[in-house]
Amino acid sequence: MTRLNYTVLTDQVPLEASQDGRTPSIGTLYLVVTNTRRNTPFPRIEVTVPVGDGAGDLTRSQDVAAIRTDGTLTRTRDGFGRLRTPPTTRAVSFARAGQSNVFVARPPARRFKSSDYMVLKLENVTVGAAAGLVMLTVRERLSNGGRPQSRFTVVPLVKAPAKEIPAPRNFRPDADLVEAGTAIGLSWEGSADFDYQIVFPGGPKSGPWVTPSGSPGRHVGRLAAAEAPRRDTTYTLIATSRTTPRQVHTLTTTVQVRNPILENLTVTRGIDTPQVQGTAPARGYLAFTAAGLEIRNESGGYGVVKADRADLNGINTEWVQGRGAGDGRITFPQDGLNVTRAGGQAAGTVFANYADLDIVKTRIVRGRKDDDGWISFRKEGLNIHQERGTKPGTLFANYADLDIVKTRIVRGREDDDGWISFRKEGLNIRRERGMERGTLFAAKTELSG
């Protein structure tokens, strides 16, 4: 039976066994040494750590060298048995013996008093992969009158099976509402023992991920502008462990886009919106008012509609013009219709095959050719002119039904026909073009004198 009492405490509680495919489990052991007897000679204490891959082994042989040691002795009373306030603490030599798995604490004083306690610490211990009960062997060595004495005891501790890796959490964007094409960041908190993948319509994306300074366990995935959302997008974080069996967790988060860009849109029940706008650089828009539809340019003024054909019940417009800047224009004054030239005020020409009108108001009427005769309209009646001048022209007709005819002469259709002239005294009948009197031909003549 050993002279001193030994208790082991661990951090983690309990120690968790390591697992292939994930970060090794690292723990710390505190071997607390107390004395329940009277003052006892201070022994040399040797702690043997079981090494291997079995359930009863604390760590693997290749990991023993990484273990760090520390030791302290605390005295709570002075030489007269009075309590020390505060207690005094001194270092204890506690180190690995060569290349072995034995750690030796050398006596820091001649005697171990009943009120003293000592703590021997083994830290940065990589815990083995097999769960089970581990026994630390403690050996006390004393030299009593030159004869070495050894006493042994075992101190148990538990290696618990590895727990599941904690699921990642708090998957979120750095902004819930963005403009289309804005680069965004997605962050989450989770173990480095997972491989993370973000899946989205443009995706998937598999790291590398940024770990902000001072934020262990937090990860940030950056999406460049080319990968940024163009419409409302749900992102899925898939966390997959490297262990056997695998652990898989999925988390989702959604980013809303203020002005989404859609390749196609099918609406079955209608769209309610105050306006529809084009994409840059064509920023014209359609505005929906109580009266109907307005087409505006990017400055807010009325815009232009281009189409091959329009089938409308009515058109209200200030003017109509051809597609070219020099084309004629039709304007609509209160009185009717104006046809003007090249967007100016000069009167233009109407070309038509047929016109059916109640009234025509015009200054002149001319044939289609420039040398055709023309008709002008005066207060007194109608003038017929030759070509472009004002010389009287000829009226050709098959039949005329008139109340009054005023004329200087009447001649047959041929140039050598006779003619009739009208004088104050009466009527002259002449031959051909001369002044010789001609002949009146009639079936019957009745005269008053």
C-alpha positions as CSV (number, residue, x, y, z in Angstrom):
1,M,0.0,0.0,0.0
2,T,1.4,3.4,-1.0
3,R,2.1,6.1,1.6
4,L,0.3,8.7,-0.4
5,N,-3.1,8.9,-1.9
6,Y,-3.6,9.5,-5.7
7,T,-6.6,10.8,-7.6
8,V,-6.8,11.6,-11.3
9,L,-8.9,14.4,-12.9
10,T,-9.2,15.0,-16.6
11,D,-10.0,17.7,-19.0
12,Q,-12.1,16.7,-21.1
13,V,-14.5,15.0,-18.7
14,P,-14.4,12.2,-19.5
15,L,-11.5,11.9,-21.9
16,E,-12.9,11.3,-25.4
17,A,-11.2,8.8,-27.6
18,S,-9.8,10.0,-30.9
19,Q,-11.5,9.0,-34.2
20,D,-10.0,8.4,-37.7
21,G,-10.8,11.1,-40.2
22,R,-11.1,14.0,-37.7
23,T,-9.0,16.2,-35.5
24,P,-7.3,14.1,-32.7
25,S,-8.8,14.3,-29.3
26,I,-6.4,16.2,-27.0
27,G,-6.7,16.0,-23.2
28,T,-5.0,16.9,-19.9
29,L,-4.5,14.7,-16.8
30,Y,-4.1,16.1,-13.3
31,L,-2.7,13.5,-10.8
32,V,-3.5,15.0,-7.4
33,V,-1.3,13.6,-4.5
34,T,-2.4,13.9,-0.9
35,N,-1.2,12.6,2.5
36,T,-3.7,11.5,5.1
37,R,-1.1,10.4,7.6
38,R,1.4,12.2,9.7
39,N,4.4,13.7,8.1
40,T,5.9,11.2,5.6
41,P,9.3,11.1,3.9
42,F,8.9,12.5,0.4
43,P,9.1,9.7,-2.1
44,R,10.2,9.8,-5.7
45,I,7.0,9.2,-7.7
46,E,7.0,7.4,-11.1
47,V,3.9,7.5,-13.2
48,T,3.7,5.0,-16.1
49,V,1.4,5.8,-18.9
50,P,0.0,2.8,-20.9
51,V,1.0,3.2,-24.5
52,G,-0.5,1.5,-27.6
53,D,-3.7,1.2,-29.6
54,G,-5.7,-0.9,-27.2
55,A,-8.7,0.0,-25.1
56,G,-6.5,0.1,-22.0
57,D,-3.9,2.4,-23.6
58,L,-3.9,6.1,-23.0
59,T,-2.0,7.2,-26.1
60,R,0.0,5.9,-29.0
61,S,3.8,5.4,-28.6
62,Q,4.5,8.1,-31.3
63,D,2.5,10.7,-29.4
64,V,4.2,10.2,-26.0
65,A,7.0,12.7,-26.9
66,A,4.4,15.5,-27.4
67,I,3.1,15.3,-23.8
68,R,4.0,18.3,-21.7
69,T,4.6,18.1,-17.9
70,D,4.3,20.3,-15.0
71,G,4.3,19.8,-11.2
72,T,3.5,21.9,-8.1
73,L,3.6,21.4,-4.3
74,T,1.3,23.5,-2.1
75,R,1.8,23.9,1.7
76,T,-1.3,25.0,3.6
77,R,0.3,25.2,7.1
78,D,3.5,26.5,8.6
79,G,5.9,24.6,10.9
80,F,3.7,25.3,13.9
81,G,0.6,23.9,12.2
82,R,-1.0,27.3,11.5
83,L,-2.8,27.9,8.3
84,R,-0.8,29.9,5.7
85,T,-2.7,32.8,4.1
86,P,-2.3,32.4,1.2
87,P,-0.8,28.9,0.9
88,T,2.7,28.7,-0.6
89,T,3.3,26.9,-3.9
90,R,6.6,25.7,-5.3
91,A,7.6,23.9,-8.5
92,V,8.1,20.2,-8.6
93,S,10.5,18.5,-11.1
94,F,8.2,16.3,-13.2
95,A,9.6,15.0,-16.5
96,R,9.7,12.1,-18.9
97,A,12.4,9.5,-18.2
98,G,14.4,9.3,-21.3
99,Q,12.5,7.9,-24.3
100,S,10.2,5.8,-22.1
101,N,6.5,6.1,-21.2
102,V,7.4,6.8,-17.5
103,F,7.2,10.3,-16.0
104,V,9.1,11.0,-12.8
105,A,8.4,13.5,-10.0
106,R,11.5,14.1,-7.8
107,P,11.0,15.0,-4.1
108,P,10.8,18.8,-3.7
109,A,11.2,18.6,0.1
110,R,12.4,16.1,2.8
111,R,8.9,15.4,4.1
112,F,5.3,15.4,2.8
113,K,3.2,16.9,5.5
114,S,-0.3,15.8,6.1
115,S,-1.7,19.2,5.1
116,D,0.3,19.4,1.8
117,Y,-0.9,18.4,-1.7
118,M,0.9,18.0,-5.0
119,V,-0.5,18.2,-8.5
120,L,1.3,16.4,-11.4
121,K,0.1,17.5,-14.8
122,L,0.3,15.7,-18.1
123,E,-1.0,17.9,-20.9
124,N,-1.3,17.8,-24.7
125,V,-2.1,14.1,-24.4
126,T,-3.4,12.7,-27.8
127,V,-6.0,10.2,-26.6
128,G,-6.0,6.8,-28.3
129,A,-8.8,5.7,-30.6
130,A,-10.1,2.7,-28.7
131,A,-12.5,3.5,-25.8
132,G,-12.0,1.8,-22.5
133,L,-10.7,1.9,-18.9
134,V,-7.1,3.1,-18.6
135,M,-4.9,2.3,-15.5
136,L,-2.1,4.7,-14.7
137,T,0.6,2.8,-12.6
138,V,2.1,4.8,-9.8
139,R,5.3,3.7,-8.1
140,E,6.7,5.3,-4.9
141,R,10.4,4.9,-4.3
142,L,12.0,5.6,-0.9
143,S,15.5,5.0,0.5
144,N,15.1,4.0,4.1
145,G,18.6,3.6,5.7
146,G,20.1,2.8,2.3
147,R,17.6,0.2,1.5
148,P,15.3,1.2,-1.4
149,Q,11.6,0.5,-1.0
150,S,8.9,0.5,-3.6
151,R,5.2,0.7,-3.3
152,F,2.7,0.5,-6.2
153,T,-0.9,1.5,-6.9
154,V,-3.0,2.1,-10.0
155,V,-5.2,5.1,-10.7
156,P,-8.1,4.5,-13.2
157,L,-9.6,6.8,-15.8
158,V,-12.1,6.4,-18.6
159,K,-11.6,6.9,-22.3
160,A,-15.1,7.4,-23.6
161,P,-16.1,6.7,-27.2
162,A,-15.8,9.7,-29.6
163,K,-18.9,11.7,-29.7
164,E,-20.5,12.8,-33.0
165,I,-19.1,16.0,-34.4
166,P,-21.3,18.9,-33.4
167,A,-23.5,19.9,-36.3
168,P,-22.7,23.2,-37.9
169,R,-25.1,26.1,-37.2
170,N,-25.9,29.7,-37.9
171,F,-25.6,29.6,-41.7
172,R,-26.4,33.1,-42.9
173,P,-25.6,35.7,-45.6
174,D,-23.9,39.0,-44.7
175,A,-26.9,40.8,-46.2
176,D,-30.5,39.4,-46.6
177,L,-31.4,41.9,-49.4
178,V,-29.0,42.8,-52.2
179,E,-28.9,44.2,-55.7
180,A,-28.6,41.7,-58.5
181,G,-24.9,40.9,-59.2
182,T,-23.7,42.1,-55.8
183,A,-20.8,39.9,-54.3
184,I,-21.9,38.4,-51.0
185,G,-20.5,36.4,-48.1
186,L,-22.0,33.4,-46.5
187,S,-20.8,32.4,-43.0
188,W,-21.5,29.6,-40.5
189,E,-20.1,28.1,-37.4
190,G,-18.9,24.5,-37.4
191,S,-16.1,22.0,-36.8
192,A,-13.0,21.8,-39.0
193,D,-13.7,18.0,-39.1
194,F,-16.3,18.6,-41.8
195,D,-15.8,19.2,-45.5
196,Y,-18.1,22.0,-46.5
197,Q,-19.8,22.6,-49.8
198,I,-22.2,25.4,-50.8
199,V,-24.8,24.4,-53.4
200,F,-26.8,27.1,-55.3
201,P,-28.2,27.6,-58.9
202,G,-24.8,28.7,-60.1
203,G,-23.0,26.2,-57.9
204,P,-21.6,24.1,-56.2
205,K,-18.7,25.8,-54.5
206,S,-16.2,23.9,-52.4
207,G,-13.8,26.3,-50.6
208,P,-11.3,27.3,-49.6
209,W,-13.1,29.0,-46.8
210,V,-11.9,32.0,-44.8
211,T,-11.6,31.8,-41.0
212,P,-11.8,35.2,-39.5
213,S,-9.0,36.1,-37.1
214,G,-10.0,35.4,-33.5
215,S,-13.1,33.4,-34.5
216,P,-12.2,29.7,-34.3
217,G,-14.9,27.5,-35.8
218,R,-16.4,30.3,-37.9
219,H,-16.1,30.0,-41.7
220,V,-16.9,32.5,-44.4
221,G,-17.5,31.7,-48.1
222,R,-17.2,34.6,-50.5
223,L,-19.1,34.6,-53.8
224,A,-17.7,36.8,-56.5
225,A,-19.9,39.1,-58.6
226,A,-20.0,36.5,-61.4
227,E,-21.4,33.9,-58.9
228,A,-23.6,36.5,-57.1
229,P,-27.4,36.0,-57.1
230,R,-29.4,37.5,-60.0
231,R,-32.7,36.6,-58.4
232,D,-33.9,35.4,-55.0
233,T,-31.7,32.4,-54.3
234,T,-31.6,29.7,-51.6
235,Y,-28.1,28.5,-50.7
236,T,-27.6,25.0,-49.2
237,L,-24.6,24.3,-46.9
238,I,-23.6,20.6,-47.0
239,A,-21.3,19.4,-44.2
240,T,-19.8,16.0,-44.6
241,S,-17.4,14.4,-42.1
242,R,-14.4,12.3,-43.0
243,T,-15.2,9.7,-40.5
244,T,-16.6,6.2,-40.8
245,P,-19.6,6.2,-40.7
246,R,-20.0,9.6,-42.3
247,Q,-22.0,12.4,-40.8
248,V,-23.9,14.7,-43.2
249,H,-25.7,17.9,-42.2
250,T,-27.5,20.4,-44.4
251,L,-28.4,24.0,-43.7
252,T,-30.1,26.5,-45.9
253,T,-30.4,30.3,-46.1
254,T,-32.0,32.6,-48.7
255,V,-30.8,35.9,-50.2
256,Q,-33.5,38.2,-51.7
257,V,-32.6,40.4,-54.7
258,R,-34.2,43.8,-54.9
259,N,-34.2,44.0,-58.7
260,P,-34.0,40.4,-59.9
261,I,-32.8,39.4,-63.4
262,L,-34.8,36.5,-64.9
263,E,-34.1,34.5,-68.1
264,N,-37.8,33.6,-68.4
265,L,-40.9,34.4,-66.5
266,T,-44.3,32.5,-66.7
267,V,-47.1,34.0,-64.8
268,T,-50.5,32.2,-64.6
269,R,-52.5,34.6,-62.5
270,G,-51.2,38.1,-63.3
271,I,-48.6,40.5,-62.2
272,D,-49.3,43.5,-60.0
273,T,-46.6,46.2,-60.4
274,P,-46.6,50.0,-60.9
275,Q,-44.0,49.8,-63.7
276,V,-41.8,47.5,-65.8
277,Q,-38.3,48.8,-66.6
278,G,-35.6,47.7,-69.1
279,T,-32.1,46.7,-68.2
280,A,-29.1,49.0,-68.6
281,P,-28.3,50.8,-70.8
282,A,-31.9,50.7,-72.1
283,R,-33.7,52.1,-69.0
284,G,-37.0,53.0,-70.5
285,Y,-40.1,51.7,-68.7
286,L,-43.8,51.0,-68.9
287,A,-45.9,52.7,-66.2
288,F,-49.4,51.5,-65.4
289,T,-51.9,54.3,-64.5
290,A,-55.6,54.5,-63.9
291,A,-56.1,55.6,-67.5
292,G,-54.0,52.7,-69.0
293,L,-50.4,52.4,-70.0
294,E,-47.7,55.0,-70.4
295,I,-44.3,54.4,-72.1
296,R,-41.5,56.5,-70.7
297,N,-37.8,57.0,-71.5
298,E,-35.1,56.9,-68.8
299,S,-35.6,60.6,-68.1
300,G,-39.3,60.2,-67.4
301,G,-40.5,61.8,-70.6
302,Y,-42.7,60.0,-73.1
303,G,-40.8,57.2,-74.9
304,V,-41.0,55.6,-78.4
305,V,-42.9,52.4,-79.4
306,K,-41.5,50.5,-82.4
307,A,-43.6,47.8,-83.9
308,D,-44.4,46.2,-87.3
309,R,-48.2,46.6,-86.9
310,A,-50.7,48.1,-84.5
311,D,-54.4,47.2,-84.3
312,L,-56.1,49.8,-82.2
313,N,-59.6,51.1,-81.7
314,G,-58.5,54.7,-81.4
315,I,-55.3,56.8,-81.3
316,N,-54.9,60.1,-79.5
317,T,-51.7,61.8,-80.6
318,E,-50.3,65.2,-81.3
319,W,-48.7,64.2,-84.6
320,V,-47.7,61.4,-86.9
321,Q,-44.5,61.3,-88.9
322,G,-42.5,58.8,-91.1
323,R,-39.5,57.0,-89.6
324,G,-37.0,59.3,-91.2
325,A,-36.2,62.7,-89.7
326,G,-36.9,64.4,-93.1
327,D,-40.3,62.6,-93.6
328,G,-43.5,64.5,-93.8
329,R,-45.7,64.9,-90.8
330,I,-49.4,64.9,-90.0
331,T,-50.7,67.1,-87.2
332,F,-54.2,67.2,-85.8
333,P,-55.5,70.7,-85.0
334,Q,-58.9,71.3,-83.7
335,D,-60.2,72.1,-87.2
336,G,-59.1,68.8,-88.8
337,L,-55.9,67.5,-90.4
338,N,-52.6,69.3,-91.4
339,V,-50.1,67.6,-93.8
340,T,-46.7,69.4,-93.5
341,R,-43.2,68.8,-95.0
342,A,-40.2,67.4,-93.2
343,G,-41.4,68.2,-89.7
344,G,-41.8,71.9,-90.6
345,Q,-44.7,74.2,-91.1
346,A,-44.8,74.2,-95.0
347,A,-47.8,72.4,-96.4
348,G,-47.1,69.0,-97.7
349,T,-48.7,66.7,-100.4
350,V,-51.4,64.1,-100.0
351,F,-51.0,61.2,-102.5
352,A,-54.1,59.0,-102.9
353,N,-55.9,56.9,-105.6
354,Y,-59.4,58.0,-104.6
355,A,-61.0,60.6,-102.3
356,D,-64.6,60.7,-101.3
357,L,-65.3,64.1,-99.6
358,D,-68.3,66.2,-98.7
359,I,-66.4,69.5,-99.1
360,V,-62.9,70.4,-100.5
361,K,-61.4,73.7,-99.7
362,T,-58.4,74.6,-101.8
363,R,-56.8,77.5,-103.6
364,I,-56.0,75.7,-106.8
365,V,-56.5,72.3,-108.5
366,R,-53.7,71.2,-110.9
367,G,-53.0,68.0,-113.0
368,R,-50.3,65.7,-111.8
369,K,-47.7,67.0,-114.3
370,D,-46.0,70.4,-113.9
371,D,-47.2,71.6,-117.4
372,D,-50.9,70.6,-116.8
373,G,-53.5,73.3,-116.7
374,W,-54.9,74.4,-113.4
375,I,-58.1,75.7,-111.9
376,S,-58.2,78.5,-109.4
377,F,-61.2,79.6,-107.3
378,R,-62.3,83.2,-107.0
379,K,-65.2,84.9,-105.3
380,E,-66.8,85.3,-108.7
381,G,-66.4,81.6,-109.6
382,L,-63.9,79.4,-111.4
383,N,-60.8,80.2,-113.6
384,I,-59.2,77.7,-115.9
385,H,-55.6,78.4,-116.7
386,Q,-53.0,76.9,-119.1
387,E,-49.8,75.3,-117.8
388,R,-48.1,77.4,-115.1
389,G,-49.2,80.9,-116.3
390,T,-52.4,82.8,-115.9
391,K,-53.4,82.6,-119.6
392,P,-57.0,81.3,-119.8
393,G,-57.3,77.6,-120.6
394,T,-59.8,75.4,-122.3
395,L,-62.7,73.6,-120.7
396,F,-63.4,70.2,-122.3
397,A,-66.7,68.6,-121.6
398,N,-69.3,66.3,-123.2
399,Y,-72.2,68.1,-121.8
400,A,-72.9,71.3,-119.8
401,D,-76.1,72.2,-118.1
402,L,-75.8,75.9,-117.1
403,D,-78.1,78.7,-116.2
404,I,-75.8,81.4,-117.7
405,V,-72.8,81.2,-120.0
406,K,-70.7,84.4,-120.4
407,T,-68.1,84.2,-123.3
408,R,-66.7,86.3,-126.1
409,I,-66.9,83.7,-128.8
410,V,-68.1,80.1,-129.4
411,R,-66.2,78.0,-131.9
412,G,-66.4,74.4,-133.2
413,R,-63.9,71.8,-132.1
414,E,-61.8,72.0,-135.3
415,D,-59.6,75.0,-136.0
416,D,-61.3,75.8,-139.4
417,D,-64.8,75.6,-137.9
418,G,-66.9,78.7,-138.0
419,W,-67.5,80.7,-134.9
420,I,-70.0,82.9,-133.2
421,S,-69.2,86.2,-131.5
422,F,-71.4,88.2,-129.2
423,R,-71.9,92.0,-129.7
424,K,-74.1,94.6,-128.0
425,E,-76.3,94.6,-131.1
426,G,-76.7,90.8,-131.2
427,L,-75.0,87.8,-132.7
428,N,-72.3,87.4,-135.5
429,I,-71.8,84.2,-137.4
430,R,-68.4,84.0,-139.0
431,R,-66.5,81.6,-141.3
432,E,-63.4,79.8,-140.2
433,R,-60.9,82.1,-138.6
434,G,-61.7,85.2,-140.6
435,M,-64.3,88.0,-140.4
436,E,-66.3,86.8,-143.4
437,R,-69.9,86.1,-142.6
438,G,-70.9,82.5,-142.2
439,T,-74.1,80.5,-142.7
440,L,-76.7,79.6,-140.1
441,F,-78.1,76.1,-140.6
442,A,-81.4,75.3,-139.0
443,A,-84.6,73.3,-139.8
444,K,-86.8,76.2,-138.8
445,T,-86.4,79.8,-137.8
446,E,-88.9,82.0,-136.1
447,L,-88.2,85.7,-135.9
448,S,-90.2,88.6,-134.5
449,G,-88.9,91.1,-137.1
